[in-house]
Each structure stands twice: as C-alpha cells, then as structure tokens.
Amino acid sequence: MTYLPTMTTGGLPEDSPANELSQSVKDIAPDPAKMDEIAPKVIEALKTVYDPEIPVNIFEMGLIYDVLVDAAGQVGVKMTLTAPACPAAQSLPVEVRDKARSVEGVADAKVEIVWDPPWTKDRMSDAAKLQLGML
C-alpha cells in the first residue's frame, strides 16, 4: 500500500463514536520488516469486514487507504467511508480497529478516518465492481 499525503479527519457527527476512535496515525513510522510480516495479515483480517448495506468487503470497496506497521507492532489504518453521513460510520471504524488488533504480532491499532481524497467508485476493485454488477 502507498501512503497518501494530505489526508484529513472530520466530517462525522460530533457525537459519533467514530470521532472518538479516529486517531492520527502519523506517529506510526513504517518498519519495512514489520510491514512485510504483519500488513498482509491485517489486510486479510480487514477483508472480513463488510459494510452492512453492501455485500462487498471494505478492502475491495476501496475504503482502506493505508495500513502501516511500526517496529513495535503498532498498526495504523487510514480509512474512509462512502460518505460522511454513512450509517455504518458508527460501527465500521470500531470493527476495523478490533480486526487489526486481533492479528498475531499486532501490539495495538489506531484507525484514522480521512476524507481526502474522497472515496469514489473508481477506488473499488474489479472484483467488487463485478460482484455489484458494475462490470
């Protein structure tokens, strides 16, 4: 995965649990060895997370922008939602954090909700587009 600069948080309702969960992951300095070892496992775990309204996992939907792992096994996930008012904004970031934490070798996980660049259907994998009848 590639780090995408100029991402910002915000846009969720003030009382959203996701706002409390959203943490900057800028203090997670990627460690090449840990990235090679743990990031693919985290991605596999994230592929088991589904938006309740869409029968495609959030990774194939293109909602995961970055997965970082530092030397201590701290994981940072940058993700977005399809829209700021997404009904799943209450549950998806919590599930992403918990799935990342469940991976062997992960000491802790932070999730940062970002809105830049905005999510579009172009971020979806071909598999997701095919599953949704868009190809």
Secondary structure in CASP SS format (residue, H / E / C, confidence):
PFRMAT SS
TARGET T0000
AUTHOR 0000-0000-0000
METHOD secondary structure of the structure
MODEL  1
M C 1.00
T C 1.00
Y C 1.00
L C 1.00
P C 1.00
T C 1.00
M C 1.00
T C 1.00
T C 1.00
G C 1.00
G C 1.00
L C 1.00
P C 1.00
E C 1.00
D C 1.00
S C 1.00
P H 1.00
A H 1.00
N H 1.00
E H 1.00
L H 1.00
S E 1.00
Q C 1.00
S C 1.00
V C 1.00
K C 1.00
D C 1.00
I C 1.00
A C 1.00
P C 1.00
D C 1.00
P H 1.00
A H 1.00
K H 1.00
M H 1.00
D H 1.00
E H 1.00
I H 1.00
A H 1.00
P H 1.00
K H 1.00
V H 1.00
I H 1.00
E H 1.00
A H 1.00
L H 1.00
K C 1.00
T C 1.00
V C 1.00
Y E 1.00
D C 1.00
P C 1.00
E C 1.00
I C 1.00
P C 1.00
V C 1.00
N E 1.00
I C 1.00
F C 1.00
E C 1.00
M C 1.00
G C 1.00
L C 1.00
I E 1.00
Y E 1.00
D E 1.00
V E 1.00
L E 1.00
V E 1.00
D C 1.00
A C 1.00
A C 1.00
G C 1.00
Q E 1.00
V E 1.00
G E 1.00
V E 1.00
K E 1.00
M E 1.00
T C 1.00
L C 1.00
T C 1.00
A C 1.00
P C 1.00
A C 1.00
C C 1.00
P H 1.00
A H 1.00
A H 1.00
Q H 1.00
S C 1.00
L H 1.00
P H 1.00
V H 1.00
E H 1.00
V H 1.00
R H 1.00
D H 1.00
K H 1.00
A H 1.00
R H 1.00
S C 1.00
V C 1.00
E C 1.00
G C 1.00
V C 1.00
A C 1.00
D E 1.00
A E 1.00
K E 1.00
V E 1.00
E E 1.00
I E 1.00
V C 1.00
W C 1.00
D C 1.00
P C 1.00
P C 1.00
W C 1.00
T C 1.00
K H 1.00
D H 1.00
R H 1.00
M C 1.00
S C 1.00
D H 1.00
A H 1.00
A H 1.00
K H 1.00
L H 1.00
Q H 1.00
L C 1.00
G C 1.00
M C 1.00
L C 1.00
END
